[in-house]
Amino acid sequence: MIVIPYFVMWYSVTPAILREAGGFIHITLFIKTPVVVLIFAILLVSVYMTLRGEIEGIARCSEMMGPVICIMILVSLVLELNTANWHQLLPVYSDSGFVSIMKGAVHPFGFLGEAVMIMMIIPLMSVPQNSLI
């Protein structure tokens, strides 16, 4: 009975993540490719990694790619400091107001629920005591 909210959360967040990732890849790399094809490719790679390498394969890939992605983000932010137009960032609050900012923050706030989904995997570990939580 306790698993039902987990599955509801999983099946409600996964399509949003796939759609946003597919849309991002479509806009940045594959402009002429339909988004459905990109989403299917992401899903296919995820299913393959889950079946072939289980959760350990995904974790090892994340362990290797995580620092690389963080370094790339930091380098691109530092390189953009010279060309940034800081006046375009202000005034955010006075133009839109608190209520519209909070309405816009509801959707990204839902992704914080992914921590709950990840913590549900801990009991499936061979040695749950080795988790960082």
Protein Blocks (a to p, Z undefined) as FASTA:
>chain_A
ZZmmmmmmmmmmmmmmmmmmmmmmmmmmmmmlcfklmmmmmmmmmmmmmmmnommlmmmm
mmmmmmmmmmmmmmmmmmmmmmpcfklmpcfklmnommlmmmmmmmmmmmmmmmmmmmmm
mmmpmblmlpmZZ
